[in-house]
Amino acid sequence: MSAETPVQSVGTFTRLRLRFRDWRGGRPFWAGLFTLLGGLPIAYFPYATLKLGTMAVSMATTAGAGSLIIGLLLVTLGLTMWFQQATRIFAGVAAILLALVSLVVSNIGGFIVGFVLAMLGGALSIAWAPAKTAPEPGTAPADTATGYVPAPREGGVDAPLSEGAPAEAARTDDSNGGYRVG
């Protein structure tokens, strides 16, 4: 390999895989997937006809419509977790409640499989939190307990405060152009 050797570009598969990984990292992906997969057996089993040899086993119940509604709502909540991260806690709580209701309404929660997947997805959705962004270089870190961000000082982070001004009354510019008393 010499200096004149052209650099090979990244293949299409690798580029798509990296884009998917970035997309997946910014949302509760596994919570949405488990919730979505939990809704499928809950909605499917009441309408399925299983064959055991020559005997047909039908699981149709009077609660078939309820099972279909619960299953479709779980699929919708799984998609909501992916595309509306702000509602992840509501979607997680709703998924857990629907999974509990499916025990009674839908053939023991889709033969326990749908129940467990929906419960796991709901719990993961509630527990997921977005990644924290790193502070910009040259700025003081924010206090995570109170959300207080210290005011930038003229001359850099290590510059002393001006005489006669207490540290609590430092003013900073917000991104909206207003002032905030820190």
Secondary structure by P-SEA (a helix, b strand, c coil): cccccccccccaaaaaaaaaaaaaaacaaaaaaaaaaaaaaaaccccbbbbcccbbbbccccaaaaaaaaaaaaaaaaaaaaccccaaaaaaaaaaaaaaaaaccccccccaaaaaaaaaaaaaaaaccccccccccccccccccccccccccccccccccccccccccbbbbccccccccc
